[in-house]
Amino acid sequence: MSGWESYYKTKGDEEEEEEESPDGENELTPFDMSIQCIESVYTSKIISSDRDLLGVVFYGTKKDKNSVNFKNIYVLQELDNPGAKQMLELDQCKGQQGQNHFQDLIGHRCDYSLSEVLWVCANLFSDVQVKMSHKRIMLFTNDDDPHGSDNAKASQARTKASDLRDTGIFLDLMHLKKHGGFDISLFYREEELDDQKIQVMANPEQLDKMKAIVQKLHFKYRSDSFENPVLQQNFRNLEALALDLMEPEQAVDLTLPKVEAMHKRLGSLVDEFKDLVYPPDYNPEGKATKKKQDGESSGSKRPNTELSKEELKVHATKGTLGKLTVPMLKEACRVCGLKGGLKKQELLDAFTQHFLKD
């Protein structure tokens, strides 16, 4: 990402803001901008898809409304097909009147836990009975450092975000403009530090090899070369109905990358790049081995993962099962005689169903 600025706001943003809103009266607030984006997505899904399920969760609220009774988190809309009712409900939150309505109905408070917010969102997916092809959380925020100096909450948020990825839930950050710029580097800079806390940089040879790869894959873009695959399939469906065919012809998705052609064009460049960047024994399909912390010996004892049924029931009642680690949940499944699967969300679902029966 060489050449990119760390901040969301670029040099031209200030001039554009002065031209568009000299008095600042007509400028959208981050909240209004978020509601406008959500309404746009809802409108698009109502027109183009009747299978997608969408919901809205507010955090940092005075009142709370969620299945696990976490504070300062308000589920405005459960996952469902968007319709007129949801659109009208969102419309009530727009503008100055919407701010007053929101303040009366839900209210605002700065204290919240981002890990609990993600946990509530993950629960919405588990409550849906139908199988979903993909799950996505779009996080709208203009706060680039939500937990500041609270390292415990920040660590819990990172852990929960990692758990989401393991359970197949994608987390998209929709960062909004703020005064002074949105520092997106706060989200990834820590991952780019080596053991000596120094940022890892690519050497000139690695950069030259990557430039060669990019040049090989570069082509002149023409919009008329890529037909909309959804529309093309719809045309073929209509054609099949008109001609009374048994089944429609499957449209070719020209927006997908031509993997075989790309490999052929690149030749040995990919392997050469891997040799320059990765160690000789690197296996992209294998799991990374976790490095030992300072002072940790090879003979360190494994942490105690045993929990009694009473302790588990207390966790289930309080809605804090998500704070347990995967090994603890697996051991608890063995104690209770449950088949919970391998992923954390599957284990949590098994416990939830088990204690609901009790």
C-alpha positions, 0 to 999 in steps of 0.5 A: 500500500505504498503511497497511501496516506494513513488518514481517511481525509485527503488534502483536497477534502478541506477545500471540498467541504468549504465549497459544498457547505460554507456555513456547515448548515447543510452538512450531514452528521455521521449518524444521518450519513449512516442512516442514509446509507442503510436506507440506500442498501434497503432500497436496493435489496427490496428491488433486486433481492428477496432473499437477503436478510438485513438488520440494524444494531445501535451501540453506545445507547442509553437504553438497551435491547438485545437477546443477551442483555448487554448494556448500551446496545439496542437492536432496532431491527432483527435480521429480516427481509427489508420492507416498508415497515423497516424503511419508515422506522429508519426514516423517523431517525433522520434530520433534526426531528429524527435526532429528537425522536432518537434521543427520546426512544433510545438515547445516547451514552459513550460507555460500551464494549465493542466486543459485546456489540460484535457478540450481539450481531453474531447472535442475530445470525444464530437466531436465523433458521435458514442457511445463509450463503454469507454473513456480513457486519457493516460497522459504521463509525467515525471513532478511530480509537473506540476504547482509547487507553482501555487495553482490556476492552480493545483486546476483547474487541480484537479477539471477538473480531477474530472469532467472527472471522473463524465462524465465517462472518465478515466484518467491514469497517465503514469509516466516516469523516471526522474532524482531523481525519479518520486514522485507519492505521490504528486498525492494522499497524500493530499487525505489521510490527516484528518482534522488536516492535519495528514496522516490517518493510518490503525490500527493493527486490521484493518491490520490483518483483511485485511490480513485474507481477502487476504489470503482467496482470494489467489490462486496459479496462473497458466497461462494455467487456463485462456484462452484468451477470445477474441481468444476463441470467435474468434474460436467460430465465425469461428466454427459457420461459418464453420458449418453454425450455426445461431449464435456462442456459447458465450465463457466464460471469465475465466479472470473475477473474480468469485464474488459469489465464493469469497463471499462464501469463505470470509463469514463474513470477509467483514462485519467485515472489514467494521465494523472496518473501516467505521462508523456505518451509512456508505452507499457505494452507497450514496454520501459523504456529503461535510464538512463545511469550517471553519467559514462557517455557516449553514445560508450561502447564496448560490452563485449566479449562474445566467448568462445572455445570452450575458455572456454565448455567450462570454464564448462560443466564448472564449471557457471558458464554462468549467470554469463554475460550474455545478449549473451555467450551469444548471441555464443557461440551464433553462434561455435559455430553453435547455435540457442539462442533469445532467452531466457537459459534457452533459450541455456543449454539449447542449450549444455548439450546441445552440450557433453554431446554432446562 
